[in-house]
């Protein structure tokens, strides 16, 4: 943990911000606006990361330190869950592969993924380790942690059906005469805890605005997606998105997925290991299925919201925090030697997943666009054609060997496939992050505007350019929520009438003609800062310092 923390810290030092508008929204919500006016109800995340206000202009570096702490703090819970089904050395290996994987690239961003990773693994440890306590206590515990997770990232709400399904399945598996009653009691207390904690913390932090579970940003998106015509259109689009996620998961997690399916359909046989392994496999399946469907729905719902949204994007970052569970399921099979009861399930799952990998090698990169932001694991293994084929072939080989002999296939996946996959994807991710050491025109323009304009002048600034993501990056540096944006066509002249009357300063990026009345111009390579004449004689002109 210490070694990974030091590595992450030094890797991220000095990097310029990367993801926009996301990093700007989370930075603004944490540092610059009141909680009641936040567009996302991430009140626990905003409260914790409000500490970065004390770091001045280096707030991004402080956010990265907090990210590193939360991310590494998830390691003990991964290890403890793995120890339920495997030995200490293998549990350490699983934990190490989880921390060194490309998911750690999210620690470099001003985003809640690292904190979300920590709280999720705390929730997972509690959900899997304390099933035998009183149903009311168990329901309150997992409900409280789930609501906490929702206050770190809103999409945690999609974990609710998976957790409910796992609770019911666990009690049914116990074959107790009280299984139905236990399930009802546990779910009742869980739902009550979710509602009370979520709404209670929301109200304390933001008043009545905190009672909006989705927030204004996602709430308006959900409402606009509920029309009959829109739902019909999204349904047809979702199948294409689901196909992409199925192909991607087969490439990255073929053996774990086949193992989970086999263990779930094993019935009463103990051939796949003890009850702990079956419990972890069922927990993994119960969470993964609704999350993938929710991601497909989200991808289809945001089409047209920005020029960067398309059906070719694979938003795996909304569920890749569960990938260590897949490793744990495979690791658990290293300790079991019994034969399988349902050979048909084994052969069918292996055949389907191997076919999906072959299909992916042929069409995945033609149909979809893996990126470091959306799916760092997949992006890393598809960045080079040779690497992609090597990973795919080793994945197919692992599935075939696993279908013949469970233990050997699990060893091949855990000791060969995963190190190759992690090495390739982590190397690609680290290399791409380090490219952000060099400042580009957006970085220079944002820093320049922040340094030469005082706080009052930055509130009257409008940033103009042709690339929306770049404009948000400039906002990140300017660091004032009142600064406005204006996107114009590439090469088009700046129309004076398009600028709001309360804007006094303009930061123009790119090759565009300036208005004829532009004053106090300061031009640099790729951008120009200028002042517009005041329309009212009572206004006092600003000045560049």
Secondary structure, DSSP 8 states (H G I E B T S, - for coil): -HHHHHHHHHHHTT-----TTHHHHHHHHHHTS-GGG-SS--HHHHHHHGGGGGGGGGHHHHHHHHHHHHHHHTHHHHHHHHTTTS-HHHHHHHHHHHHHSGGGGGGGSSSSHHHHHHHHHHHHHHHHH-TTS-HHHHHHHHHHHHHHHHTT-GGGGGGHHHHHHHHHHHHHHTT-TTHHHHHHHHHHHHHHHHHHHHHHHHHHHHGGGGG-SSHHHHHHHHHHT-SHHHHHHHHHHHHHHHHHHHHHHHHHHHHHHHHHHHHHTTTT--TT--HHHHHHHHHHHHHHHHHHHHHHHHHHHTBTTBTT--TT---GGGTGGGHHHHHHHHHHGGG-----S-HHHHHHHHHHHHHHHHHHHHHHHHH----TTT-HHHHHHHSSHHHHHHHHHHHHHHHHHHHH-HHHHHHHIIIIIHHHHHHHHHHHHHHHHHGGGS--HHHHHHHHHHHHS-HHHHTTEEEEES-HHHHHHHHHHH--TT-EEEE--TT----GGGS-TT--EEEEESS----TTEEEEEEETTEEEEEE--SSTTS------
